[in-house]
Amino acid sequence: MLIDKHAFLYKFLHKNICPKKIYVKILLEIDMFVGRKEEIRKLKELMAGDAYKAMMIFGRRRVGKTEIIKKALEGEEGIILHCECKKVLPSINLSLLEKESKRVLGLPAYTTFSSYDDLFDAIFLAAKDQKIIFVIDEFSYLPLGGDDGVDASLARLIDLRKGDDLHLKLILSGSYCDLMQNIVDRSSPLHGHFDLIQEIHEFDYYDAAKFFPHYSPEEKFKAYAVFGGLPYALSLVNPSKSVEENIKDCFGVDTSTMTLLCQEMIESEGTKVASLNSVLNLVAVGKHKFSDLVAALGKDSRPEYALSKGVGLHFLTKVSPINDSQNKKLTYYDFDDNLLRFYFRYIFSNGSSISFMGKDLFYQEMVEPDFEKCYLPKAFERVSKDFLIRKNKAGEIKPPFFQIGTYSFNDAKNKKNLQFDVVTQDKNGFASYECKYTKDPIGMDTIHEKEKQTLQSPLPFYRLGYISRNGFTPEAKKRAPITYSLDEFYEERLDLK
């Protein structure tokens, strides 16, 4: 994700948000481009040389696909033809692509193309004599499907021209995840035509924190719990202000950029799903199981499609027991996007109230009572899981685990449902990690309770671990075999290269 330092500097100094010297120091310590090393490396590897290669990258809107492509194109040899499609009529997009192609390739002004077939054929022919990197951004806005679709046209042309010593690098990029995935489905004409298919995900907690280099570990965690890992959303946050102040600024006005971004994500990518908003709102307030959603929406509601769509768009995730993925009774749905989780928990149903309250009273009445007690502890469990994944990839967990998830079971004798926050599986068996987001350090009472639950569990655990917001008492630190604290989440050695 590219960070525009000049835009930041103007925005904050113009409003006198912080002293000039302090904010300039903050800006200079932020890399112009955050993360995405592996995604860029894969693109550059295929763009090297003159041989024909085709690449497709896709992901949600505002996830940074265009910036990744631009970064990968830096220093590349050859002619770069970068065309961005719009959500307009096919004839207008054809005109836009024609105009850019004529400008970049130096075609005569009188040149016109009556179809996408003619346009692509001219570009492919030009690539016989010179290296051309042809990027079609927002490819999903073009007419796709059927024999006359742009995807079919490209497939026919690739099959026809690929063996003609073609010096072309083709990069397709699109935002509609389900549509772009369908392009490489077995029934699609473009199936089997790509050398690279790469989905771009939002940042995890670690890379997201690079937008706030001067925050404490606690503030970095809170920022991610609220604003998630979407690069564009993170760029809207003021790193010279606290998370609480940013919540007030970003959500305390019903027409704020952050609120409008949340609405845009839902409307642009889930507009055809009538019950999606209702399902997301219910999940945000604690209705996680399918049966709970049906009960809340009505027995004839059939939320299957909305749930499937939400998972496909990475708004939601489907969570099943680590040892029994097919167990429908213990399967539930949760948010896969922290920004939308926060929006639907605190903003979606309170929009009209916010406009009458002002940002300070909004935070005090709508957010504060629930935030520390309920919202952040659940977010801490999810971030703890990502922390363990990073440590595992860094080779710091022995033996390395090959699966991570959750586990729960019904204790019929004591009439309790026991939940194990984070569970991993390695070659030796299962390990359980207890996550505690409390003001006090983990003490012996937590250790004893965890050991008791483990003995009752039908799933055998050979190892126990504890992850704490505020460390451990000396006795607990000595007794617990594995201990991690929030301060360790952002250690430099976890910055995977």
HELIX and SHEET records of a PDB file:
HELIX    1   1 LYS A    5  HIS A   14  1                                  10    
HELIX    2   2 LYS A   20  LEU A   28  1                                   9    
HELIX    3   3 LYS A   37  MET A   47  1                                  11    
HELIX    4   4 LYS A   65  LEU A   73  1                                   9    
HELIX    5   5 PRO A   90  LEU A  105  1                                  16    
HELIX    6   6 TYR A  116  ALA A  126  1                                  11    
HELIX    7   7 PHE A  139  TYR A  141  5                                   3    
HELIX    8   8 VAL A  150  ARG A  161  1                                  12    
HELIX    9   9 CYS A  177  ILE A  183  1                                   7    
HELIX   10  10 TYR A  205  ALA A  208  1                                   4    
HELIX   11  11 ALA A  209  PHE A  211  5                                   3    
HELIX   12  12 PRO A  217  PHE A  227  1                                  11    
HELIX   13  13 PRO A  231  SER A  235  1                                   5    
HELIX   14  14 VAL A  243  PHE A  251  1                                   9    
HELIX   15  15 THR A  257  GLY A  270  1                                  14    
HELIX   16  16 LEU A  276  ALA A  284  1                                   9    
HELIX   17  17 PHE A  290  LEU A  297  1                                   8    
HELIX   18  18 GLU A  304  GLY A  312  1                                   9    
HELIX   19  19 ASN A  338  PHE A  342  1                                   5    
HELIX   20  20 TYR A  343  ILE A  347  3                                   5    
HELIX   21  21 PHE A  348  ASN A  350  5                                   3    
HELIX   22  22 GLY A  351  MET A  357  1                                   7    
HELIX   23  23 LYS A  359  PHE A  362  1                                   4    
HELIX   24  24 TYR A  363  VAL A  367  3                                   5    
HELIX   25  25 GLU A  368  ASP A  370  1                                   3    
HELIX   26  26 PHE A  371  TYR A  375  3                                   5    
HELIX   27  27 LEU A  376  LYS A  393  1                                  18    
HELIX   28  28 MET A  444  GLN A  456  1                                  13    
HELIX   29  29 PRO A  474  ARG A  479  1                                   6    
HELIX   30  30 LEU A  486  GLU A  488  5                                   3    
HELIX   31  31 GLU A  492  LEU A  494  5                                   3    
SHEET    1   A 5 ILE A  79  GLU A  84  0                                        
SHEET    2   A 5 ILE A 132  ASP A 137  1                                        
SHEET    3   A 5 LEU A 168  GLY A 174  1                                        
SHEET    4   A 5 LYS A  53  GLY A  59  1                                        
SHEET    5   A 5 LEU A 196  ILE A 200  1                                        
SHEET    1   B 2 LEU A 316  VAL A 319  0                                        
SHEET    2   B 2 TYR A 332  PHE A 335 -1                                        
SHEET    1   C 5 GLN A 403  ASP A 411  0                                        
SHEET    2   C 5 LYS A 416  ASP A 426 -1                                        
SHEET    3   C 5 GLY A 429  LYS A 436 -1                                        
SHEET    4   C 5 PHE A 461  SER A 468  1                                        
SHEET    5   C 5 THR A 483  SER A 485  1                                        
END                                                                             
